[in-house]
Amino acid sequence: TKIAVFASGSGSNFQAIAESIIRGELNAKIELVITDKPGAFVVTRAKELGILVLELAPKAFESKAHYEQAIVDALQEKHIEWIVLAGYMRLIGDTLLTAFPNRIVNIHPSLLPSFPGKDAIGQAFEHGVKVTGVTVHFVDAGMDTGPIIAQVAIDVAESREETESRIHQAEHKLYTATLQQLFQ
Ligand code: GRF
C-alpha cells in the first residue's frame, strides 16, 4: 500500500510508522512526507530515512484550494492510495477530501469526541479526567470529527510529562496496528 504521511511537527508518529514498515510489521511504503511547516523536525527524520519530503508553505499559494491541488498532484504522481495524518495541524479541505474519499486517517491524543482540537492532553488535565486515550479516525471536513476506527484508553498520570509519554507510546503502537488492519 502506497501512503503519504502529513505532519507539521516533530514526526514521532511518522518515525514509528516508518520503523514498523522496516521491521516488516506494516505492509506499506511511505512514498512521500508532506509538511506545511518547512524546516519542521519531521523533515530531518524523513531525510535520515531516505524518504522524499515535500515542504509546502500554504501562504505561498493563492488559496487553500490551490495549496491542496498542488498536494493532490504530487500524491497522484506517486500513485498514493492512503493519506496518513500524523500531527498535521491543518483542517483538510474539499480538494483533498474529494480526491481521497474515505482514504484519509488521523490520530488524536484523546478519547474522541472528548477534547478535539489543539492541546488535547492539556484539556484532559484541565478537566481533571482520570482516563484519557488515543483515537484513530477517518478524516472529514470537521476538526477531529470523522468516524472512529480504533481507540485505546490510558490512565492519566500525576504529571503531564508522564501522561504525554504514555500517550505517545500508545499512539505509536495503535497507529501501526490500525493501519495494518486497514491496508489488508
Ligand atoms: C500526536 O499527539 C498526534 O496525536 C497529534 O499530534 C501529535 C503529533 O506528534 N495529532 P508527532 O509529531 O507525531 O510526534
Residues whose N, C-alpha, C, O or C-beta is under 5 A from the ligand:
A	BS01	GRF	G9 S10 G11 S12 N13 F14 A86 G87 I107 H108 P109
